[in-house]
Amino acid sequence: MKLHHYGFATKSIEKSLNEFEKIGYQAISEKIIDPIQGVELLFINNENNHPIELVAPLDGNESPI
């Protein structure tokens, strides 16, 4: 079995993206809104191809995050 990506739960995708950019990551997708689960998602990656999915709760919603 091959690992596809890591998930990273955060309160703020923007703040987390800013921190990950400092160590060479960049966004590889648009922000994705999932209203069913009450989360927003963003995929990021670095030059070594270690993708991460940032997951944050939508504002004011109950969420598993």
PQR file of N, CA, C, O and H, with PARSE charges and radii, in Angstrom:
ATOM      1  N   MET A   1       0.848  -1.174   0.000 -0.4000 1.5000
ATOM      2  CA  MET A   1       0.000   0.000   0.000 -0.0000 2.0000
ATOM      3  C   MET A   1       0.896   1.242   0.000  0.5500 1.7000
ATOM      4  O   MET A   1       1.877   1.311   0.742 -0.5500 1.4000
ATOM      5  N   LYS A   2       0.552   2.208  -0.830 -0.4000 1.5000
ATOM      6  CA  LYS A   2       1.343   3.427  -0.944 -0.0000 2.0000
ATOM      7  C   LYS A   2       0.595   4.593  -0.285  0.5500 1.7000
ATOM      8  O   LYS A   2      -0.610   4.755  -0.475 -0.5500 1.4000
ATOM      9  H   LYS A   2      -0.244   2.152  -1.432  0.4000 1.0000
ATOM     10  N   LEU A   3       1.317   5.391   0.480 -0.4000 1.5000
ATOM     11  CA  LEU A   3       0.742   6.566   1.123 -0.0000 2.0000
ATOM     12  C   LEU A   3       0.469   7.642   0.076  0.5500 1.7000
ATOM     13  O   LEU A   3       1.350   7.981  -0.713 -0.5500 1.4000
ATOM     14  H   LEU A   3       2.296   5.260   0.634  0.4000 1.0000
ATOM     15  N   HIS A   4      -0.750   8.178   0.069 -0.4000 1.5000
ATOM     16  CA  HIS A   4      -1.104   9.216  -0.905 -0.0000 2.0000
ATOM     17  C   HIS A   4      -0.794  10.610  -0.374  0.5500 1.7000
ATOM     18  O   HIS A   4      -0.150  11.403  -1.061 -0.5500 1.4000
ATOM     19  H   HIS A   4      -1.466   7.903   0.710  0.4000 1.0000
ATOM     20  N   HIS A   5      -1.246  10.917   0.845 -0.4000 1.5000
ATOM     21  CA  HIS A   5      -0.977  12.218   1.451 -0.0000 2.0000
ATOM     22  C   HIS A   5      -1.239  12.162   2.949  0.5500 1.7000
ATOM     23  O   HIS A   5      -1.883  11.241   3.452 -0.5500 1.4000
ATOM     24  H   HIS A   5      -1.769  10.272   1.403  0.4000 1.0000
ATOM     25  N   TYR A   6      -0.727  13.162   3.644 -0.4000 1.5000
ATOM     26  CA  TYR A   6      -0.982  13.327   5.064 -0.0000 2.0000
ATOM     27  C   TYR A   6      -2.121  14.318   5.238  0.5500 1.7000
ATOM     28  O   TYR A   6      -2.313  15.190   4.390 -0.5500 1.4000
ATOM     29  H   TYR A   6      -0.204  13.910   3.235  0.4000 1.0000
ATOM     30  N   GLY A   7      -2.879  14.201   6.323 -0.4000 1.5000
ATOM     31  CA  GLY A   7      -3.899  15.180   6.676 -0.0000 2.0000
ATOM     32  C   GLY A   7      -3.413  15.985   7.868  0.5500 1.7000
ATOM     33  O   GLY A   7      -2.801  15.440   8.787 -0.5500 1.4000
ATOM     34  H   GLY A   7      -2.723  13.493   7.011  0.4000 1.0000
ATOM     35  N   PHE A   8      -3.687  17.276   7.852 -0.4000 1.5000
ATOM     36  CA  PHE A   8      -3.271  18.173   8.927 -0.0000 2.0000
ATOM     37  C   PHE A   8      -4.479  18.998   9.341  0.5500 1.7000
ATOM     38  O   PHE A   8      -4.936  19.851   8.580 -0.5500 1.4000
ATOM     39  H   PHE A   8      -4.184  17.719   7.106  0.4000 1.0000
ATOM     40  N   ALA A   9      -5.003  18.755  10.544 -0.4000 1.5000
ATOM     41  CA  ALA A   9      -6.145  19.520  11.057 -0.0000 2.0000
ATOM     42  C   ALA A   9      -5.645  20.849  11.610  0.5500 1.7000
ATOM     43  O   ALA A   9      -4.643  20.903  12.323 -0.5500 1.4000
ATOM     44  H   ALA A   9      -4.631  18.063  11.163  0.4000 1.0000
ATOM     45  N   THR A  10      -6.353  21.911  11.274 -0.4000 1.5000
ATOM     46  CA  THR A  10      -5.945  23.252  11.688 -0.0000 2.0000
ATOM     47  C   THR A  10      -7.167  24.125  11.931  0.5500 1.7000
ATOM     48  O   THR A  10      -8.251  23.836  11.424 -0.5500 1.4000
ATOM     49  H   THR A  10      -7.167  21.867  10.695  0.4000 1.0000
ATOM     50  N   LYS A  11      -6.998  25.173  12.692 -0.4000 1.5000
ATOM     51  CA  LYS A  11      -8.081  26.140  12.895 -0.0000 2.0000
ATOM     52  C   LYS A  11      -8.163  27.121  11.733  0.5500 1.7000
ATOM     53  O   LYS A  11      -9.226  27.683  11.468 -0.5500 1.4000
ATOM     54  H   LYS A  11      -6.117  25.408  13.104  0.4000 1.0000
ATOM     55  N   SER A  12      -7.033  27.333  11.029 -0.4000 1.5000
ATOM     56  CA  SER A  12      -6.985  28.312   9.950 -0.0000 2.0000
ATOM     57  C   SER A  12      -6.107  27.810   8.816  0.5500 1.7000
ATOM     58  O   SER A  12      -4.901  27.629   8.990 -0.5500 1.4000
ATOM     59  H   SER A  12      -6.169  26.877  11.245  0.4000 1.0000
ATOM     60  N   ILE A  13      -6.703  27.587   7.671 -0.4000 1.5000
ATOM     61  CA  ILE A  13      -5.922  27.171   6.503 -0.0000 2.0000
ATOM     62  C   ILE A  13      -4.931  28.260   6.113  0.5500 1.7000
ATOM     63  O   ILE A  13      -3.788  27.960   5.770 -0.5500 1.4000
ATOM     64  H   ILE A  13      -7.683  27.733   7.531  0.4000 1.0000
ATOM     65  N   GLU A  14      -5.352  29.511   6.160 -0.4000 1.5000
ATOM     66  CA  GLU A  14      -4.473  30.610   5.753 -0.0000 2.0000
ATOM     67  C   GLU A  14      -3.232  30.687   6.630  0.5500 1.7000
ATOM     68  O   GLU A  14      -2.122  30.823   6.115 -0.5500 1.4000
ATOM     69  H   GLU A  14      -6.282  29.755   6.438  0.4000 1.0000
ATOM     70  N   LYS A  15      -3.400  30.602   7.948 -0.4000 1.5000
ATOM     71  CA  LYS A  15      -2.249  30.671   8.854 -0.0000 2.0000
ATOM     72  C   LYS A  15      -1.335  29.464   8.669  0.5500 1.7000
ATOM     73  O   LYS A  15      -0.112  29.604   8.671 -0.5500 1.4000
ATOM     74  H   LYS A  15      -4.302  30.492   8.366  0.4000 1.0000
ATOM     75  N   SER A  16      -1.924  28.280   8.510 -0.4000 1.5000
ATOM     76  CA  SER A  16      -1.118  27.079   8.316 -0.0000 2.0000
ATOM     77  C   SER A  16      -0.375  27.131   6.990  0.5500 1.7000
ATOM     78  O   SER A  16       0.801  26.774   6.930 -0.5500 1.4000
ATOM     79  H   SER A  16      -2.917  28.166   8.509  0.4000 1.0000
ATOM     80  N   LEU A  17      -1.042  27.569   5.926 -0.4000 1.5000
ATOM     81  CA  LEU A  17      -0.384  27.695   4.635 -0.0000 2.0000
ATOM     82  C   LEU A  17       0.807  28.639   4.736  0.5500 1.7000
ATOM     83  O   LEU A  17       1.875  28.358   4.192 -0.5500 1.4000
ATOM     84  H   LEU A  17      -1.998  27.858   5.975  0.4000 1.0000
ATOM     85  N   ASN A  18       0.625  29.747   5.424 -0.4000 1.5000
ATOM     86  CA  ASN A  18       1.711  30.711   5.610 -0.0000 2.0000
ATOM     87  C   ASN A  18       2.922  30.053   6.278  0.5500 1.7000
ATOM     88  O   ASN A  18       4.059  30.286   5.868 -0.5500 1.4000
ATOM     89  H   ASN A  18      -0.242  29.975   5.866  0.4000 1.0000
ATOM     90  N   GLU A  19       2.683  29.241   7.297 -0.4000 1.5000
ATOM     91  CA  GLU A  19       3.783  28.568   7.992 -0.0000 2.0000
ATOM     92  C   GLU A  19       4.426  27.499   7.106  0.5500 1.7000
ATOM     93  O   GLU A  19       5.652  27.389   7.067 -0.5500 1.4000
ATOM     94  H   GLU A  19       1.760  29.052   7.630  0.4000 1.0000
ATOM     95  N   PHE A  20       3.619  26.716   6.398 -0.4000 1.5000
ATOM     96  CA  PHE A  20       4.178  25.684   5.529 -0.0000 2.0000
ATOM     97  C   PHE A  20       4.954  26.290   4.357  0.5500 1.7000
ATOM     98  O   PHE A  20       5.915  25.685   3.881 -0.5500 1.4000
ATOM     99  H   PHE A  20       2.624  26.806   6.429  0.4000 1.0000
ATOM    100  N   GLU A  21       4.559  27.457   3.891 -0.4000 1.5000
ATOM    101  CA  GLU A  21       5.304  28.119   2.810 -0.0000 2.0000
ATOM    102  C   GLU A  21       6.725  28.465   3.248  0.5500 1.7000
ATOM    103  O   GLU A  21       7.638  28.502   2.423 -0.5500 1.4000
ATOM    104  H   GLU A  21       3.779  27.949   4.278  0.4000 1.0000
ATOM    105  N   LYS A  22       6.913  28.716   4.530 -0.4000 1.5000
ATOM    106  CA  LYS A  22       8.242  29.037   5.053 -0.0000 2.0000
ATOM    107  C   LYS A  22       9.206  27.861   4.928  0.5500 1.7000
ATOM    108  O   LYS A  22      10.422  28.050   4.913 -0.5500 1.4000
ATOM    109  H   LYS A  22       6.172  28.687   5.200  0.4000 1.0000
ATOM    110  N   ILE A  23       8.662  26.646   4.838 -0.4000 1.5000
ATOM    111  CA  ILE A  23       9.526  25.465   4.722 -0.0000 2.0000
ATOM    112  C   ILE A  23       9.391  24.802   3.344  0.5500 1.7000
ATOM    113  O   ILE A  23       9.690  23.619   3.186 -0.5500 1.4000
ATOM    114  H   ILE A  23       7.674  26.492   4.850  0.4000 1.0000
ATOM    115  N   GLY A  24       8.940  25.573   2.357 -0.4000 1.5000
ATOM    116  CA  GLY A  24       8.985  25.118   0.979 -0.0000 2.0000
ATOM    117  C   GLY A  24       7.714  24.525   0.394  0.5500 1.7000
ATOM    118  O   GLY A  24       7.741  24.022  -0.729 -0.5500 1.4000
ATOM    119  H   GLY A  24       8.697  26.535   2.486  0.4000 1.0000
ATOM    120  N   TYR A  25       6.616  24.568   1.109 -0.4000 1.5000
ATOM    121  CA  TYR A  25       5.354  24.059   0.565 -0.0000 2.0000
ATOM    122  C   TYR A  25       4.636  25.157  -0.205  0.5500 1.7000
ATOM    123  O   TYR A  25       4.848  26.347   0.032 -0.5500 1.4000
ATOM    124  H   TYR A  25       6.595  24.977   2.021  0.4000 1.0000
ATOM    125  N   GLN A  26       3.769  24.728  -1.145 -0.4000 1.5000
ATOM    126  CA  GLN A  26       2.917  25.666  -1.867 -0.0000 2.0000
ATOM    127  C   GLN A  26       1.586  25.002  -2.155  0.5500 1.7000
ATOM    128  O   GLN A  26       1.497  23.776  -2.222 -0.5500 1.4000
ATOM    129  H   GLN A  26       3.596  23.762  -1.338  0.4000 1.0000
ATOM    130  N   ALA A  27       0.555  25.810  -2.326 -0.4000 1.5000
ATOM    131  CA  ALA A  27      -0.780  25.292  -2.626 -0.0000 2.0000
ATOM    132  C   ALA A  27      -0.777  24.654  -4.008  0.5500 1.7000
ATOM    133  O   ALA A  27      -0.204  25.199  -4.952 -0.5500 1.4000
ATOM    134  H   ALA A  27       0.628  26.806  -2.272  0.4000 1.0000
ATOM    135  N   ILE A  28      -1.423  23.490  -4.119 -0.4000 1.5000
ATOM    136  CA  ILE A  28      -1.539  22.816  -5.415 -0.0000 2.0000
ATOM    137  C   ILE A  28      -3.008  22.640  -5.804  0.5500 1.7000
ATOM    138  O   ILE A  28      -3.320  21.972  -6.789 -0.5500 1.4000
ATOM    139  H   ILE A  28      -1.888  23.047  -3.352  0.4000 1.0000
ATOM    140  N   SER A  29      -3.901  23.240  -5.028 -0.4000 1.5000
ATOM    141  CA  SER A  29      -5.333  23.192  -5.343 -0.0000 2.0000
ATOM    142  C   SER A  29      -5.958  24.509  -4.913  0.5500 1.7000
ATOM    143  O   SER A  29      -5.360  25.302  -4.186 -0.5500 1.4000
ATOM    144  H   SER A  29      -3.647  23.783  -4.227  0.4000 1.0000
ATOM    145  N   GLU A  30      -7.158  24.712  -5.377 -0.4000 1.5000
ATOM    146  CA  GLU A  30      -7.970  25.799  -4.850 -0.0000 2.0000
ATOM    147  C   GLU A  30      -8.542  25.321  -3.514  0.5500 1.7000
ATOM    148  O   GLU A  30      -8.556  24.121  -3.239 -0.5500 1.4000
ATOM    149  H   GLU A  30      -7.644  24.068  -5.968  0.4000 1.0000
ATOM    150  N   LYS A  31      -9.007  26.245  -2.692 -0.4000 1.5000
ATOM    151  CA  LYS A  31      -9.667  25.850  -1.449 -0.0000 2.0000
ATOM    152  C   LYS A  31     -10.968  25.133  -1.799  0.5500 1.7000
ATOM    153  O   LYS A  31     -11.728  25.587  -2.655 -0.5500 1.4000
ATOM    154  H   LYS A  31      -8.996  27.220  -2.915  0.4000 1.0000
ATOM    155  N   ILE A  32     -11.211  24.026  -1.138 -0.4000 1.5000
ATOM    156  CA  ILE A  32     -12.401  23.215  -1.372 -0.0000 2.0000
ATOM    157  C   ILE A  32     -13.305  23.314  -0.154  0.5500 1.7000
ATOM    158  O   ILE A  32     -12.858  23.098   0.972 -0.5500 1.4000
ATOM    159  H   ILE A  32     -10.594  23.657  -0.443  0.4000 1.0000
ATOM    160  N   ILE A  33     -14.566  23.638  -0.372 -0.4000 1.5000
ATOM    161  CA  ILE A  33     -15.546  23.729   0.707 -0.0000 2.0000
ATOM    162  C   ILE A  33     -16.385  22.453   0.700  0.5500 1.7000
ATOM    163  O   ILE A  33     -16.957  22.089  -0.328 -0.5500 1.4000
ATOM    164  H   ILE A  33     -14.929  23.814  -1.287  0.4000 1.0000
ATOM    165  N   ASP A  34     -16.460  21.777   1.839 -0.4000 1.5000
ATOM    166  CA  ASP A  34     -17.286  20.577   1.983 -0.0000 2.0000
ATOM    167  C   ASP A  34     -18.349  20.867   3.039  0.5500 1.7000
ATOM    168  O   ASP A  34     -18.120  20.639   4.226 -0.5500 1.4000
ATOM    169  H   ASP A  34     -15.995  22.072   2.674  0.4000 1.0000
ATOM    170  N   PRO A  35     -19.513  21.371   2.614 -0.5600 1.5000
ATOM    171  CA  PRO A  35     -20.548  21.748   3.575  0.2800 2.0000
ATOM    172  C   PRO A  35     -21.159  20.548   4.310  0.5500 1.7000
ATOM    173  O   PRO A  35     -21.684  20.704   5.412 -0.5500 1.4000
ATOM    174  N   ILE A  36     -21.095  19.376   3.720 -0.4000 1.5000
ATOM    175  CA  ILE A  36     -21.659  18.186   4.370 -0.0000 2.0000
ATOM    176  C   ILE A  36     -20.873  17.848   5.637  0.5500 1.7000
ATOM    177  O   ILE A  36     -21.461  17.522   6.668 -0.5500 1.4000
ATOM    178  H   ILE A  36     -20.668  19.249   2.825  0.4000 1.0000
ATOM    179  N   GLN A  37     -19.551  17.926   5.558 -0.4000 1.5000
ATOM    180  CA  GLN A  37     -18.723  17.637   6.725 -0.0000 2.0000
ATOM    181  C   GLN A  37     -18.382  18.889   7.523  0.5500 1.7000
ATOM    182  O   GLN A  37     -17.803  18.802   8.606 -0.5500 1.4000
ATOM    183  H   GLN A  37     -19.073  18.192   4.721  0.4000 1.0000
ATOM    184  N   GLY A  38     -18.742  20.056   6.988 -0.4000 1.5000
ATOM    185  CA  GLY A  38     -18.487  21.308   7.701 -0.0000 2.0000
ATOM    186  C   GLY A  38     -17.017  21.690   7.744  0.5500 1.7000
ATOM    187  O   GLY A  38     -16.541  22.235   8.740 -0.5500 1.4000
ATOM    188  H   GLY A  38     -19.213  20.127   6.108  0.4000 1.0000
ATOM    189  N   VAL A  39     -16.292  21.402   6.653 -0.4000 1.5000
ATOM    190  CA  VAL A  39     -14.864  21.708   6.618 -0.0000 2.0000
ATOM    191  C   VAL A  39     -14.482  22.380   5.301  0.5500 1.7000
ATOM    192  O   VAL A  39     -15.210  22.314   4.310 -0.5500 1.4000
ATOM    193  H   VAL A  39     -16.679  20.959   5.844  0.4000 1.0000
ATOM    194  N   GLU A  40     -13.321  23.027   5.322 -0.4000 1.5000
ATOM    195  CA  GLU A  40     -12.687  23.502   4.100 -0.0000 2.0000
ATOM    196  C   GLU A  40     -11.337  22.803   3.994  0.5500 1.7000
ATOM    197  O   GLU A  40     -10.709  22.486   5.005 -0.5500 1.4000
ATOM    198  H   GLU A  40     -12.729  23.081   6.126  0.4000 1.0000
ATOM    199  N   LEU A  41     -10.899  22.567   2.764 -0.4000 1.5000
ATOM    200  CA  LEU A  41      -9.696  21.781   2.500 -0.0000 2.0000
ATOM    201  C   LEU A  41      -8.778  22.518   1.537  0.5500 1.7000
ATOM    202  O   LEU A  41      -9.234  23.304   0.707 -0.5500 1.4000
ATOM    203  H   LEU A  41     -11.409  22.825   1.944  0.4000 1.0000
ATOM    204  N   LEU A  42      -7.494  22.258   1.655 -0.4000 1.5000
ATOM    205  CA  LEU A  42      -6.522  22.777   0.704 -0.0000 2.0000
ATOM    206  C   LEU A  42      -5.367  21.783   0.626  0.5500 1.7000
ATOM    207  O   LEU A  42      -4.830  21.367   1.653 -0.5500 1.4000
ATOM    208  H   LEU A  42      -7.124  21.619   2.329  0.4000 1.0000
ATOM    209  N   PHE A  43      -4.990  21.408  -0.582 -0.4000 1.5000
ATOM    210  CA  PHE A  43      -3.854  20.520  -0.772 -0.0000 2.0000
ATOM    211  C   PHE A  43      -2.606  21.347  -1.035  0.5500 1.7000
ATOM    212  O   PHE A  43      -2.626  22.294  -1.820 -0.5500 1.4000
ATOM    213  H   PHE A  43      -5.426  21.746  -1.416  0.4000 1.0000
ATOM    214  N   ILE A  44      -1.509  20.971  -0.361 -0.4000 1.5000
ATOM    215  CA  ILE A  44      -0.218  21.627  -0.542 -0.0000 2.0000
ATOM    216  C   ILE A  44       0.824  20.546  -0.818  0.5500 1.7000
ATOM    217  O   ILE A  44       0.601  19.371  -0.527 -0.5500 1.4000
ATOM    218  H   ILE A  44      -1.492  20.201   0.278  0.4000 1.0000
ATOM    219  N   ASN A  45       1.964  20.953  -1.382 -0.4000 1.5000
ATOM    220  CA  ASN A  45       3.019  20.003  -1.690 -0.0000 2.0000
ATOM    221  C   ASN A  45       4.357  20.725  -1.660  0.5500 1.7000
ATOM    222  O   ASN A  45       4.418  21.952  -1.737 -0.5500 1.4000
ATOM    223  H   ASN A  45       2.144  21.908  -1.619  0.4000 1.0000
ATOM    224  N   ASN A  46       5.438  19.936  -1.547 -0.4000 1.5000
ATOM    225  CA  ASN A  46       6.778  20.514  -1.597 -0.0000 2.0000
ATOM    226  C   ASN A  46       7.577  19.869  -2.723  0.5500 1.7000
ATOM    227  O   ASN A  46       7.066  19.000  -3.431 -0.5500 1.4000
ATOM    228  H   ASN A  46       5.388  18.940  -1.485  0.4000 1.0000
ATOM    229  N   GLU A  47       8.803  20.280  -2.888 -0.4000 1.5000
ATOM    230  CA  GLU A  47       9.623  19.789  -4.008 -0.0000 2.0000
ATOM    231  C   GLU A  47       9.946  18.302  -3.887  0.5500 1.7000
ATOM    232  O   GLU A  47      10.315  17.678  -4.882 -0.5500 1.4000
ATOM    233  H   GLU A  47       9.218  20.985  -2.313  0.4000 1.0000
ATOM    234  N   ASN A  48       9.815  17.720  -2.697 -0.4000 1.5000
ATOM    235  CA  ASN A  48      10.080  16.298  -2.498 -0.0000 2.0000
ATOM    236  C   ASN A  48       8.827  15.448  -2.657  0.5500 1.7000
ATOM    237  O   ASN A  48       8.844  14.250  -2.375 -0.5500 1.4000
ATOM    238  H   ASN A  48       9.515  18.228  -1.889  0.4000 1.0000
ATOM    239  N   ASN A  49       7.737  16.069  -3.109 -0.4000 1.5000
ATOM    240  CA  ASN A  49       6.466  15.387  -3.339 -0.0000 2.0000
ATOM    241  C   ASN A  49       5.915  14.737  -2.070  0.5500 1.7000
ATOM    242  O   ASN A  49       5.592  13.549  -2.055 -0.5500 1.4000
ATOM    243  H   ASN A  49       7.723  17.042  -3.338  0.4000 1.0000
ATOM    244  N   HIS A  50       5.813  15.537  -1.007 -0.4000 1.5000
ATOM    245  CA  HIS A  50       5.190  15.110   0.244 -0.0000 2.0000
ATOM    246  C   HIS A  50       3.887  15.902   0.428  0.5500 1.7000
ATOM    247  O   HIS A  50       3.860  16.884   1.169 -0.5500 1.4000
ATOM    248  H   HIS A  50       6.075  16.502  -1.020  0.4000 1.0000
ATOM    249  N   PRO A  51       2.810  15.479  -0.244 -0.5600 1.5000
ATOM    250  CA  PRO A  51       1.564  16.247  -0.184  0.2800 2.0000
ATOM    251  C   PRO A  51       0.892  16.200   1.187  0.5500 1.7000
ATOM    252  O   PRO A  51       0.942  15.194   1.894 -0.5500 1.4000
ATOM    253  N   ILE A  52       0.270  17.307   1.534 -0.4000 1.5000
ATOM    254  CA  ILE A  52      -0.472  17.452   2.787 -0.0000 2.0000
ATOM    255  C   ILE A  52      -1.835  18.048   2.455  0.5500 1.7000
ATOM    256  O   ILE A  52      -1.947  18.945   1.618 -0.5500 1.4000
ATOM    257  H   ILE A  52       0.229  18.125   0.960  0.4000 1.0000
ATOM    258  N   GLU A  53      -2.858  17.545   3.113 -0.4000 1.5000
ATOM    259  CA  GLU A  53      -4.209  18.099   3.009 -0.0000 2.0000
ATOM    260  C   GLU A  53      -4.479  18.890   4.278  0.5500 1.7000
ATOM    261  O   GLU A  53      -4.571  18.315   5.362 -0.5500 1.4000
ATOM    262  H   GLU A  53      -2.768  16.816   3.792  0.4000 1.0000
ATOM    263  N   LEU A  54      -4.606  20.203   4.149 -0.4000 1.5000
ATOM    264  CA  LEU A  54      -4.982  21.041   5.284 -0.0000 2.0000
ATOM    265  C   LEU A  54      -6.495  20.987   5.423  0.5500 1.7000
ATOM    266  O   LEU A  54      -7.216  21.158   4.440 -0.5500 1.4000
ATOM    267  H   LEU A  54      -4.531  20.670   3.268  0.4000 1.0000
ATOM    268  N   VAL A  55      -6.986  20.749   6.649 -0.4000 1.5000
ATOM    269  CA  VAL A  55      -8.421  20.619   6.902 -0.0000 2.0000
ATOM    270  C   VAL A  55      -8.785  21.540   8.060  0.5500 1.7000
ATOM    271  O   VAL A  55      -8.191  21.462   9.136 -0.5500 1.4000
ATOM    272  H   VAL A  55      -6.400  20.610   7.448  0.4000 1.0000
ATOM    273  N   ALA A  56      -9.769  22.417   7.831 -0.4000 1.5000
ATOM    274  CA  ALA A  56     -10.191  23.363   8.867 -0.0000 2.0000
ATOM    275  C   ALA A  56     -11.718  23.395   8.928  0.5500 1.7000
ATOM    276  O   ALA A  56     -12.392  23.186   7.920 -0.5500 1.4000
ATOM    277  H   ALA A  56     -10.251  22.480   6.957  0.4000 1.0000
ATOM    278  N   PRO A  57     -12.257  23.660  10.124 -0.5600 1.5000
ATOM    279  CA  PRO A  57     -13.718  23.760  10.229  0.2800 2.0000
ATOM    280  C   PRO A  57     -14.226  25.020   9.532  0.5500 1.7000
ATOM    281  O   PRO A  57     -13.552  26.051   9.516 -0.5500 1.4000
ATOM    282  N   LEU A  58     -15.422  24.922   8.958 -0.4000 1.5000
ATOM    283  CA  LEU A  58     -16.063  26.118   8.408 -0.0000 2.0000
ATOM    284  C   LEU A  58     -16.486  27.011   9.559  0.5500 1.7000
ATOM    285  O   LEU A  58     -16.837  26.510  10.627 -0.5500 1.4000
ATOM    286  H   LEU A  58     -15.969  24.086   8.971  0.4000 1.0000
ATOM    287  N   ASP A  59     -16.460  28.313   9.367 -0.4000 1.5000
ATOM    288  CA  ASP A  59     -16.811  29.264  10.413 -0.0000 2.0000
ATOM    289  C   ASP A  59     -18.181  28.982  10.994  0.5500 1.7000
ATOM    290  O   ASP A  59     -19.175  28.906  10.272 -0.5500 1.4000
ATOM    291  H   ASP A  59     -16.174  28.721   8.500  0.4000 1.0000
ATOM    292  N   GLY A  60     -18.220  28.827  12.314 -0.4000 1.5000
ATOM    293  CA  GLY A  60     -19.484  28.709  13.025 -0.0000 2.0000
ATOM    294  C   GLY A  60     -20.214  27.393  12.853  0.5500 1.7000
ATOM    295  O   GLY A  60     -21.350  27.268  13.311 -0.5500 1.4000
ATOM    296  H   GLY A  60     -17.412  28.889  12.900  0.4000 1.0000
ATOM    297  N   ASN A  61     -19.615  26.415  12.216 -0.4000 1.5000
ATOM    298  CA  ASN A  61     -20.285  25.140  12.000 -0.0000 2.0000
ATOM    299  C   ASN A  61     -19.763  24.069  12.930  0.5500 1.7000
ATOM    300  O   ASN A  61     -18.604  24.095  13.345 -0.5500 1.4000
ATOM    301  H   ASN A  61     -18.693  26.516  11.843  0.4000 1.0000
ATOM    302  N   GLU A  62     -20.634  23.121  13.252 -0.4000 1.5000
ATOM    303  CA  GLU A  62     -20.206  21.920  13.941 -0.0000 2.0000
ATOM    304  C   GLU A  62     -19.364  21.130  12.946  0.5500 1.7000
ATOM    305  O   GLU A  62     -19.731  21.022  11.776 -0.5500 1.4000
ATOM    306  H   GLU A  62     -21.576  23.100  12.915  0.4000 1.0000
ATOM    307  N   SER A  63     -18.264  20.587  13.389 -0.4000 1.5000
ATOM    308  CA  SER A  63     -17.361  19.931  12.469 -0.0000 2.0000
ATOM    309  C   SER A  63     -16.599  18.826  13.201  0.5500 1.7000
ATOM    310  O   SER A  63     -16.409  18.916  14.414 -0.5500 1.4000
ATOM    311  H   SER A  63     -17.966  20.675  14.340  0.4000 1.0000
ATOM    312  N   PRO A  64     -16.164  17.794  12.493 -0.5600 1.5000
ATOM    313  CA  PRO A  64     -15.347  16.774  13.136  0.2800 2.0000
ATOM    314  C   PRO A  64     -13.943  17.254  13.445  0.5500 1.7000
ATOM    315  O   PRO A  64     -13.195  16.559  14.132 -0.5500 1.4000
ATOM    316  N   ILE A  65     -13.566  18.430  12.954 -0.4000 1.5000
ATOM    317  CA  ILE A  65     -12.216  18.968  13.173 -0.0000 2.0000
ATOM    318  C   ILE A  65     -12.157  19.732  14.477  0.5500 1.7000
ATOM    319  O   ILE A  65     -11.104  20.259  14.837 -0.5500 1.4000
ATOM    320  H   ILE A  65     -14.174  18.995  12.396  0.4000 1.0000
TER
END
